Structures are given as structure tokens and as C-alpha cells.
Amino acid sequence: MEWIDDLEKDAWNDVIEELVWHLRNGRMPTLITHQSTPDHGVEFRFKDLPSVVLPVTHQGHWDQAVTIIDRFPQLNATRIHSTT
């Protein structure tokens, strides 16, 4: 899909790279959560599949990913959440 190709242009960001991989494999996340404690990471949750946690050590990658995701209306149904 063209919009996934456009999203992939920002795959320098680890969170976006992981998101693109899931989308290309037919896995639309229902929730993406940044977990700051106890383990730093981003959890991708899916309706009918097990969740996946991506270790992320840079807060900036999460912040940038949220900004990038907001540009894509195709991801409006995906909830974005951050725990502190």
C-alpha cells in the first residue's frame, strides 16, 4: 500500500520500522504503548495476536514516532499510550 511505503520513509526510527514490519505482515496494532518503567520499550498490541515488545532506549524515538504516526489517518484507530 502506498501509505505504508510513505510511512517506511521514516523507518530510520526504530518504532516506525517495527510498525511497518507489522503492517506489511497484515498485523494492524490496536494499541501502541511506550513503557518507561520498569523496562524501557514499546509494546504493540493486536486484536487476535500476542503482543510484541520492542526495546527502545531513546525517549526521542518514541516522541518522534508519535509525531510520525499522527500524520497517517490510516492509523487513527490505533491508540497511542505512554506510561510513566
C-alpha positions in Angstrom: 0.0 0.0 0.0 1.2 3.4 -0.9 0.7 4.9 2.6 2.8 2.1 4.1 5.6 3.0 1.6 5.3 6.6 2.8 5.4 5.6 6.4 8.5 3.4 5.7 10.4 6.6 4.6 10.6 7.3 8.4 11.9 3.8 9.2 15.1 5.3 10.5 13.1 5.4 13.6 13.1 2.0 15.4 9.4 2.3 16.4 8.3 3.1 12.9 10.5 0.4 11.4 8.8 -2.2 13.7 5.3 -0.7 12.9 6.0 -1.0 9.2 7.1 -4.6 9.6 3.8 -5.5 11.3 1.7 -3.6 8.8 3.4 -5.4 5.8 2.6 -8.7 7.5 -1.1 -7.9 7.9 -0.8 -7.0 11.6 -2.6 -3.7 12.4 -1.9 -2.8 16.0 -4.9 -1.8 18.2 -2.6 -0.2 20.8 1.0 1.0 20.9 2.3 1.7 24.4 5.6 3.3 25.5 6.6 1.7 28.7 9.1 3.8 30.6 9.3 1.6 33.8 10.5 -1.0 34.7 11.6 -2.0 31.2 12.0 0.7 28.5 10.2 -0.4 25.4 7.3 -0.1 23.1 4.5 -2.7 23.3 2.5 -3.4 20.2 -0.9 -5.0 20.9 -3.1 -6.7 18.4 -6.7 -7.8 18.4 -6.1 -11.5 17.8 -2.4 -11.9 18.1 0.1 -11.9 21.0 1.6 -8.5 21.9 5.2 -7.7 20.9 7.6 -5.5 22.9 10.4 -3.6 21.1 13.2 -2.4 23.4 13.6 1.3 23.0 16.3 3.2 24.9 15.8 6.7 23.4 12.8 8.7 24.6 13.3 10.8 21.5 12.5 7.9 19.2 9.1 7.4 20.9 8.3 11.2 20.7 9.3 11.3 17.0 7.3 8.1 16.3 4.1 9.6 17.8 4.5 12.7 15.6 5.1 10.5 12.5 2.1 8.2 13.3 -0.2 11.3 13.7 0.4 12.1 10.1 -1.3 8.9 8.9 -5.1 8.8 9.1 -5.0 5.1 8.3 -3.6 4.7 11.9 -6.4 6.7 13.6 -7.9 3.6 15.1 -4.6 2.7 16.7 -4.5 4.1 20.2 -1.2 5.5 21.4 -0.3 5.5 25.1 2.6 6.3 27.3 3.2 5.0 30.8 5.5 6.8 33.3 
